Amino acid sequence: MTDSRKGHDDVPVLRGGEVPVFPYLVLKEFLAALVISILLLIWSLAQNAPLLPEANPGKTENPAKAPWYFVGLQELLVYFDPWIAGVGIPTLIIAGLMAIPYLDTSRGATGQYTFHARRAAIGHFVLGFVLWWVLIAIGQFLRGPNWQFYWPWQDWSVAKSADEQLWSFPWWVGLPLLVAYFAGGLALARRRWPWLPAGLGRGRYRLVIVLTLLMYAVPIKIVLRLLLGVKYVLVTPWFNI
Amino acid sequence: MSPVQRLQRTITTSHLYRSIFRHEYADTARNRALEITSNVFLHLHPVTIPRHALRVSYTFCLGGLTFFLFLVETLTGLLLMFYYRPVPEYAYADMKTLEYAVQFGVVLRNLHRWGAHLMVVCVMLHMLRVFLTGSYRPPREFNWVVGVSLLVLTLLLSFTGYLLPWDQLAFWAVTVGTNMAAATPFVGAEGPFRDVLGATALNDVRFLLLGDMKVGSNALLRFYVLHCVGLPLVAVVLMMVHFWRVRKDGGISRPL
């Protein structure tokens, strides 16, 4: 049993450049489990899980927040109707994530961390990932009563005015705008990356661009609302976007 | 031979020991391989892996840690079930009992609660790591899909557990969450196109989730059963597929 005492530079390399799983990998897995157990135990001894007064359907919590991992979606309720924020966007996120391996046809730089070889893919993905966490952070830490925006140093007992002057595009402006956004996005992408459609195939290429445009539509709508007070981009008798 | 070595030899050559461990104790290449292949828990692993896969900074152990936290949740959840009754009359009182009358009850609940949060974080970071290393590419496409399903299941497991303490936090968080279900197009009572299929508050998808029009005793029971039995069962099946596919799709990803 001398090997287990060697540093890991001394791990015997077998034929084909492989190393034995036992004990080298198993030991690391054991240590990882041990470390996380200790951290979790310390955290659990130091900090109690929250427990508010008993559930009372007659007394609404204000603000009533979803669990933190869904707070990002709840934050989107400010900018979108519930069917988009609570159903449409999560469905698109899940479907979009599942589609990734079928949309990415490049094979370079597999199995390694690299930004260089996959700028676009990693850039867009990380941006979406960061957006998800930023929305969670805003919803969790910066939203007070009536879902009004409060900085951490501001007093929640000082009520904020819910009055907002919001307006919507009439449908004959909104519809062309939406069409222009997607058509323009497709055209821009074609100009910027003219070799992409050939590599991906037309259908796959369009899906990639449309999904990417849909993702960026979320922060765009947020900016429209915050800077220009736009409530809906498109108003129809059946639904509003 | 020292007394320790003699004891070691006595144990490792005993009938009982040899009936449990089907290979020799000595540290040889053969026994290292047998340690993996003859052990039902360890045989999840291949016998050997590429050199780079040993680097912690490649995987950060995130997938393994997620699975480990699932085991932690299973164990602590099982213990919590001894003290908890999923009816509005008792649920909150049982939380207080756990806090004030059960030895280490608070720590047990804390481990379960914080472990769940940690699991959600780990599974998200695991997904990020798999993306950044391009490990979803062929032949691993379908395993990525299974992984995304497991991410969703982790969120659902956590969300269904959120209601169980039956405090104000739980009640209103789940009210907010399930209200979104009522906004689903076609099948939600407040969603667009609700009239097409005739969705009302009494037959829509929120009613399906809650067993009622608002969060109450039916919702508590439904969430409890889903949290403790339904969703873990699905998660276990998907994890079996996920881990098996990691091996069948060529083991841990490597530079092509």
Interface residues (C-beta under 8 A of the other chain):
Chain A: M1 T2 D3 H8 V11 V13 L14 G16 G17 E18 V19 P20 V21 F22 P23 Y24 L25 V26 K28 E29 A32 A33 I36 S37 L40 L41 W43 S44 L45 Q47 N48 A49 P50 L51 L52 P53 E54 A55 N56 P57 K59 T60 E61 A64 K65 A66 P67 W68 Y69 F70 L73 Q74 D81 P82 W83 A85 G86 V87 G88 I94 L97 M98 I100 P101 Y102 D104 R107 A109 T110 G111 Q112 Y113 R118 I122 F125 V126 F129 W238 F239
Chain B: D27 A29 R32 A33 E35 I36 L42 H45 P46 V47 T48 I49 P50 R51 H52 A53 L54 V56 C61 G64 L65 F68 L69 V72 P88 Y92 M95 E99 V106 V107 R109 N110 L111 H112 R113 W114 G115 H117 L118 V120 M127 L128 F131 L132 T133 G134 S135 Y136 R137 P138 R140 E141 F142 W144 V145 V148 S149 L151 V152 L155 S158 F159 Y162 P165 W166 D167 Q168 L169 A170 F171 W172 A173 T175 V176 G177 N179 M180 A181 A182 A183 T184 P185 G188 E190 G191 P192 F193 K214 V215 G216 S253 R254 P255 L256
